[in-house]
């Protein structure tokens, strides 16, 4: 079943049920970034909220689109149900009460039916991401903390697990690059191509892969430090975030003392 038919089937199954007051598309299908690989995200509005009865009703609707092979019923979040059918169609639904819709914006929803005109009461546009100084400071400190753990991994010769630090540093760099572009609708983890520039992509693709040897583990950490920390400092200055000077200096001093590493920038 193609995605359009899936959406139509679920919509018609629920449209006339008295407990379901509205059903919206969210995610990529609402913002226009959908493609053949997209999952289908829904927001279902019901006065009862995410009850067992509503979960059962949603399962009935999904089962009409194919055999369900994965069903996560309010496991990750108390209002979220994830499903995958046998043809690997992925659907997610967030089940909310009407008074819980206030955080949503019209440009991030597409009404499928809306018996109570909830959509009309919502703000029109998602605001551009605003800097959160406390969160950014945490992100910067966490990058430095992970970098500092390099001397423990090297000292214990934990090269297999030590390269996990490279993955963590990479994730922090990706978050930093997205913050630089200020994308409004971030989407899932496999939507990075549209969130960053070609120049930023070149930075990421040029970085070394994690390899579980002492030399490559160290080289990977330093390459990410060189790519991340100067850019993070500039972003901190731009957004008025206090840079963790003492923590960074102590970390580089420890790496020099234990591994004879000099700051690579």
N, C-alpha and C positions, 0 to 999 in steps of 0.2 A: 504494500500500500504506500503510495507516495505521500509526501508531507501535507499537501493540500487536502487530500482525502482523509488523512488522519485528523487534521484540524476540524474538518467538516463533520466527521463522524462523532468526535468528542463533543463538539458544539451542539449537534442535534440531539445527542443522548441526554444532555444536561439542560437544554434550553427551557424545557417546560417543567422541570422539577421544582416544586415550591420552595425547597430549602436553598436553592442556588439562585442568588439574586443577580450575580454578574459573573462573567468569565472574560478574561483578557489574555491576549498574548503579551508576553514580556520578553526580555532578552533580545537576541538578534532578530527574531521575527517581528518584534515591535519597533526596533530602531533601524531596520533596513539593511542590516549587515548579515542577513542569513545567506547561506549557500547550501549546496547539496550535503554538506557534512554537519550542518547545524543540528543541535538538539532542539526540541520544542519546549519552550518555557511558558507556563500558564500561571495566572493569578485567579483563584476562585474565591468569590466573596459569598459568605453565608452567615446568617445571624448566629448560628451555633458554633462557628469556628471549626477547628480541626478535630472533630469528633470521630469516633469509630464508624458511625453511620455515614458520615461524609466520605471517609476514607474508603469504605466499602463501595459507595456510589462511584467514586473515582476509579476504583479498580474495575468495576463493571464497564465503565466507559473505555478504559484502556484495553480491556480484554477484547473489545470489538475491533480493535486495530491489529491484533495479532496475539500469538501466544506469549504470555509474560514469562521471561526467563530470569529476570532480576527484579525484586520488589523490595525497596527500602522504605518502610512505612514509618515516617516521623522519627527516624534513627539519628540523622545528622542534625536536624533542627526540629523542634516540636510542631512546626507548621508545614514541613516540607516532605513530599513523597517523591521518590525517584523510581523510575521504571525503565526497563529495557525489554523490548520484544524480540522474538526469535530472529527477525531480520536486522537486529541491532539498531532499531529506532529508539532514540532516547527521549523520554518526556520527563519533565519536572513540573510539579505544581506546588505553589505556595497557597495555603488555605487561610484566609483572613476573615475577621469580622469587619463589618463596614467601618467601624471607628478606628480600625487599624490601617486604613488605606492612606492616611495622611502623608506618609513618607514617599509615596509614589507620585510621579509626574506624568502628564499626558504624553510627552514626547518619548516616554519609555514604556508605554502601554498601547495596545491596539484592541479596542473593544470587539468582542465576538457577540456578546449580548450584554445588556446593561439595563435591567428592568427598572432600577431606581435612579438612573442618571447619575451614578456615582462619578463617572468620568468627568462630567461637567463641573464638579466641585473641586477638582484637583488643580494644583498649579500647572501652568502650561509647560514650562521648560525646566530641565535638569540644570542646576547651576554648575558653572565651571568649578573644577576641584579647587578648594581653598586650602592653603597651607595650614597644617596643624603642627605648630612648633614642637610641642611635646612629643608627638609621634615621630616627627622627623629626627629629633634629637635621639630618640630611642633607636631608630633605624641606623643612624650613624654610629652610635655606640655599639650596637649589635654587630655591625660589620667589623669594627675594630676588635671587639671581643673574640669573634671567630678567627680573625687573623692572628690574634695573640695566642690562640690555642695551638698554633702551628708548632711551637717549641715543645709542647707536650707530646704531640703525635710523633715528632721527629725523635725526641728523647726516648720514647717507649718503643720506637720502631714500628708504630702502628700505621703502616703505609696503606693498608687496605681500607681501614676506616678513616684514616687521615685525609684521604682524598674527598671524603664527604664534605669537608670544609670548603672545597672548591665549588661544589654544588650550591652550598649555602651562600657563598660570596657571589656566585652567578645570579642567584635569585635576587639578592639585594641590589646588584647592578641593574638588572632588568627593571625592578621597581623604581630605581632612580631615573632611568631613561624614560619610563612612562610618566613619571612626575614632571620631567622636563617638558614633555610635549603637552601635558595637561588634557589628556583625552577625557571627554565627558562620559562616554559609555564604554567601560573597559571590556566587558564580556569575559569569557572563560579563558583558561590558560592557553588554549590553542588559537587565540585571536591576536597574537603578538604582532603579526605582520602589519596590521592596520594601525597599531598604536604607536609605533616608533618610526623614525625617519630612515632613509636609506643609509645615511652617514652613521646613524646609531647601529644599524644592522651590521655594518662593516666592522665596527668596534667589537661586537659580540662574536662574529664569525672568525675574527683574527685571533681570538684568545685561545690558549692551548687547552686541549681536552684533559680531564683528570686521568692520570696514570699512577698506578700504585707502586711507585718507587720513591725513594727519598728525594732524589734530585728533581723529579717531575712534580712531586707533591709540593715541594718548596717553590719551584718555578711557577706553578699554577697559582699559588697563593699570592705571590709577588706580582704576577701579571694582572690579577684582578685588583689588587691594591693600587697599582699604578693607574688602572682604568677608572677606578671608583673614587678614590679619596680626593683627588684634585677637583673632580666634577662636583662631588658632594660639598666640598668647601665653598665652591662658587654658588651652589644652590642655597646653602646655609646663609651666605652673605646676602643673596637676593631676597630671601624670605625672612631675614631677621632672626635666624636660629643661632643660638650660642653654640659654637663649635667646641667639642670636648678635647680641648688642647692638652690638658694634663694627662688624660687617659691615652690619647694617641702617642704623646711623647714617651710615656712609660712603656707602652707596648713596643714601640720601635727600639727603645733602650734594652728591653728584655730580649727581643729577637737578636739584637746585635751581640749581647752578652752570651747568649746560649748557642746561637747558630752563625754568628759573625755576619749577620745580614745587615746591609745598609738600606735605607729607604730608597726605593727605585725611581724617585721622581724629585 
